Amino acid sequence: MSKSRPAASPDQTTASERWRLPVNLANTITGFRILLIPVFLVFLLQFELVPYSVDIAVAIFILAAITDTLDGYFARSRNAVTVLGQVLDPVADKLLISAALIALVSLGRIPAWIAMLIIAREFSVSGLRLVAATSRIVIPASPLGKIKTLSQVVAVAALLLPGFGFVLGRPLSWYLIYPAALLTVISGIDYFARARVLLRPQ
């Protein structure tokens, strides 16, 4: 007679489900956000061929940014937070912002060094999270990181809209991207400081 396995504790079951059952509504929305990125780029960069393509691109960018709030809401409200979601969600955000920044550099709307500074920070933090995930340690988004993301979305949306407004002869969006870049650097330092504590050998 085969021996039955001992019943797993609720904590063990929850941890197992987080790793084995990563597909849910929240993660599906995150995947949808990633799929929107190439569509956004096509409309943004083909503005000479498609009428109102820039307006459509801005709408797609804002829609993708809104899904960032939706997937987090559904994950928490349905108790469906997974390790995959906690890793994939910030990666999706970084891909969206990075794609927009690279496109804006190609359009001559921001200096390349600002885009590279932000992108380097974003993917260094993503790498840090992946390293932590191999040890089943999740580094959650911090309040400062969420403020940083909001500042990036606002700055990029303003940069995407030509003639958004002018201050001292420069577009208003020009002044929005610099605080966003500063917050990006500061929040990156904060992530590495918190990760140093979480990853410290016990």
LINNORCOR-V646413 format. One record per residue. N is the residue number from 1. RES is the residue in one letter. SS is DSSP state (A for helix, B for strand, O for the rest). PHI is phi in radians with two decimals (* if undefined). D_FIRST is the distance of its C-alpha to the first C-alpha in whole Angstrom. Layout:
# LINNORCOR-V646413
n = {N N}
res = {RES RES}
ss = {SS SS}
phi = {PHI PHI}
d_first = {D_FIRST D_FIRST}
This chain:
# LINNORCOR-V646413
n = {1 2 3 4 5 6 7 8 9 10 11 12 13 14 15 16 17 18 19 20 21 22 23 24 25 26 27 28 29 30 31 32 33 34 35 36 37 38 39 40 41 42 43 44 45 46 47 48 49 50 51 52 53 54 55 56 57 58 59 60 61 62 63 64 65 66 67 68 69 70 71 72 73 74 75 76 77 78 79 80 81 82 83 84 85 86 87 88 89 90 91 92 93 94 95 96 97 98 99 100 101 102 103 104 105 106 107 108 109 110 111 112 113 114 115 116 117 118 119 120 121 122 123 124 125 126 127 128 129 130 131 132 133 134 135 136 137 138 139 140 141 142 143 144 145 146 147 148 149 150 151 152 153 154 155 156 157 158 159 160 161 162 163 164 165 166 167 168 169 170 171 172 173 174 175 176 177 178 179 180 181 182 183 184 185 186 187 188 189 190 191 192 193 194 195 196 197 198 199 200 201 202}
res = {M S K S R P A A S P D Q T T A S E R W R L P V N L A N T I T G F R I L L I P V F L V F L L Q F E L V P Y S V D I A V A I F I L A A I T D T L D G Y F A R S R N A V T V L G Q V L D P V A D K L L I S A A L I A L V S L G R I P A W I A M L I I A R E F S V S G L R L V A A T S R I V I P A S P L G K I K T L S Q V V A V A A L L L P G F G F V L G R P L S W Y L I Y P A A L L T V I S G I D Y F A R A R V L L R P Q}
ss = {O O O O O O O O O A A A A A A A A A A A O O O O A A A A A A A A A A A A A A A A A A A A A O O O O O O O A A A A A A A A A A A A A A A A A A A A A A A A A O O O O O A A A A A A A A A A A A A A A A A A A A A A A A O O O O O A A A A A A A A A A A A A A A A A A A A A A A O O O O O O O O A A A A A A A A A A A A A A A A A A O O O O O B B O O B B A A A A A A A A A A A A A A A A A A A A A A A A A A A O O O O}
phi = {* -1.34 -1.43 -1.35 -1.24 -1.13 -1.11 -1.33 -1.23 -0.96 -1.15 -1.17 -1.10 -1.08 -1.10 -1.13 -1.11 -1.09 -1.62 -1.65 -2.14 -1.43 -1.54 -2.64 -1.08 -1.08 -1.22 -1.14 -1.12 -1.07 -1.10 -1.10 -1.07 -1.14 -1.17 -1.26 -1.08 -1.12 -1.13 -1.00 -1.16 -1.06 -1.20 -1.20 -1.57 -1.86 -1.13 -1.39 -1.84 -2.01 -1.06 1.01 -1.13 -1.16 -1.08 -1.14 -1.07 -1.10 -1.09 -1.14 -1.08 -1.13 -1.05 -1.09 -1.15 -1.13 -1.09 -1.11 -1.29 -1.15 -1.15 -1.15 -1.11 -1.17 -1.10 -1.35 -1.20 -1.77 0.90 -2.06 -1.26 -2.14 -1.10 -1.01 -1.13 -1.19 -1.55 -1.24 -1.05 -1.15 -1.13 -1.06 -1.06 -1.18 -1.10 -1.11 -1.13 -1.11 -1.07 -1.15 -1.15 -1.09 -1.12 -1.17 -1.12 -1.13 -1.52 1.32 -1.72 -2.46 -1.16 -1.10 -1.17 -1.17 -1.07 -1.16 -1.08 -1.16 -1.12 -1.07 -1.12 -1.06 -1.41 -1.19 -1.20 -1.09 -1.08 -1.08 -1.16 -1.16 -1.08 -1.13 -1.14 -1.11 -1.74 0.99 -1.96 -1.81 -1.74 -1.24 -1.13 -1.61 -0.98 -1.13 -1.13 -1.21 -1.13 -1.05 -1.09 -1.08 -1.13 -1.15 -1.08 -1.10 -1.12 -1.16 -1.06 -1.18 -1.17 -1.27 -1.67 -1.16 1.21 -1.15 2.64 -2.24 -2.38 0.93 1.43 -2.07 -1.04 -1.00 -1.06 -1.06 -1.43 -1.41 -1.27 -1.20 -1.06 -1.10 -1.13 -1.13 -1.09 -1.08 -1.16 -1.11 -1.17 -1.11 -1.07 -1.11 -1.06 -1.18 -1.16 -1.23 -1.15 -1.07 -1.32 -1.17 -1.58 -1.17 -1.01 -1.48}
d_first = {0 4 6 9 13 15 18 21 24 27 29 26 26 29 30 27 29 32 31 29 31 34 36 38 41 42 41 43 46 46 46 48 51 50 51 54 55 57 58 60 61 63 65 66 67 68 71 74 72 70 72 71 68 69 68 65 64 65 63 60 60 60 57 55 56 55 52 51 51 49 46 46 47 44 42 42 43 40 38 37 38 36 37 38 41 42 43 44 46 49 48 49 52 53 53 56 58 58 59 62 63 63 65 67 69 69 71 73 72 71 71 69 68 67 64 63 63 61 59 58 57 55 53 53 51 49 48 48 45 43 43 42 39 38 37 36 39 41 45 46 49 52 54 57 55 55 59 59 57 59 63 62 61 64 66 65 65 69 70 68 71 75 77 75 78 80 81 84 84 80 77 75 72 73 73 70 68 69 68 65 65 65 62 60 61 61 57 56 57 56 52 52 53 50 48 49 48 45 44 45 43 41}
